[in-house]
Amino acid sequence: MVDYLDTAHGARLAYHQQDGAGPGIVFLGGFRSDMNGTKALYLEDWARAQGRAFLRFDYTGHGESSGTFTDGSIGDWARDAQAMLHARTQGPQILVGSSMGGWIALLLARAMRDRFHALVGIAAAPDFTEDSMWPHLTEAQRAEVLELGQTALPSDYDDGPYIVTRKLFEDGRDQLVLRSPLPLPFPVRLLQGTADEAVETQVPLRLLAHADCPDMRLTLVKDADHRFSSPDCLALITDTIAALTPR
């Protein structure tokens, strides 16, 4: 059964949570994804078998949470995640950020780094609106964003075109994490597929070089794509989390 958190900023966030041993695991989903994706459900099943605390949720405008996707932005979704951590977790957590969720996790690290036991980024996509999405728009699409406030983009997942907004790009520029100091005083593990067409391998390499982190490692998986959901990739995610857990 889905539970809901009513936040101070007026959102109603859908979530699933299970109790268990700490540090808890919090899954941060990607752009236009929801908490019922393959990785989130696999991690929940694994955490349950291990007796571990686990939390997954939908950002506003995603899945079963309130709001409309086109009204949201990176800052809004980071605020959702921060509210969820404050309300539903205690003590340091292992944050697992998939794609955009990796960017959200890095924003949370700036705001509440004492709540991190570790961070696991799966095809983490910091600054993607500025560094990947905007440069790939056509001149006509950029004009639509600036003049009409939005444009439609084709989807890679056979669910039809989707809308990106001027707010998404403008707010994204206020949330960039690769242009200023980024202290991460906890273990960070980055997992990346070499066949990922959405997040190129230069992205985690740039993050690795940029962040001030004493314990940061990048694992590249040959031929893995952006979904990172093959049996071997899923096993790598849980093995990574297990290795970060105190014995």
Residue, then its C-alpha position, 0 to 999 in steps of 0.5 A: m500500500v502506498d503511503y503519502l507525506d504532506t510537505a510544508h511546501g504543499a506537495r503530497l509525496a507518495y512513498h513506500q518504506q520498510d523498517g529495518a537495520g541501518p544505515g537505511i537505503v534511500f532510492l532517488g529515481g531519475f527524470r520522468s521515472d517513478m518509484n516502481g522501476t526495476k532498480a527500485l523494486y529490486l533494491e527493496d526486495w534485497a533490503r527486505a531480505q537483508g533486514r535493512a531499512f529502505l525508502r523509495f518515493d515519487y517526486t512531485g509530478h512523477g508517479e503517484s505524487s501530486g503535481t504536474f511534471t511540467d510544473g517541476s524542476i530540479g530544485d523542486w525535486a531536490r526539495d521533495a527529496q530533502a523533505m522526505l529524508h527529514a520526515r521519514t529517516q533518522g541518522p545517516q543513510i546510503l543514498v542511491g541516485s539513479s541518473m537525475g537522482g544522482w544530481i539530486a543526491l549531490l544537491l542534498a549533500r550540500a544541504m544535509r551532508d551529515r545525513f549521508h553514510a554514503l552515496v551510490g550513483i548509478a549513471a549519475a547525471p549532474d548538471f544534465t539540463e545544462d550540459s547534455m539536454w540544452p546543447h542537443l536542442t535544435e535552434a528551433q527547439r531553443a527558440e520555442v523554450l525561450e519564446l513559448g516556455q516549452t518544447a517537445l522532445p522524443s522519448d527513448y522509452d516508446d511512451g511518446p514525446y514529452i515536454v521540457t520547459r524554460k523553468l526546467f532549464e533556468d532552474g537547472r542553471d541555479q542547481l549546478v554542482l560541477r561549477s563550484p566546490l563540491p565537498l563529499p566527506f563520505p564514501v561515494r561509488l559511481l557505477q556507469g555503463t559504457a553503452d549508456e547513450a544518455v550519460e556519457t562516460q565523461v560525466p562520471l569522470r568529470l565528477l570524479a575529478h571535480a569532487d573533494c572526496p577522500d573515498m570515491r571510486l568509479t566502476l565502468v561496466k562494459d556494454a551496460d546501457h542507461r537502464f543499468s538493470s541487467p541481472d549483473c548490473l543489479a547484483l553490482i548495485t547491491d554488492t556495492i551497497a553491502a560493501l559500504t555497510p558496517r559489519 
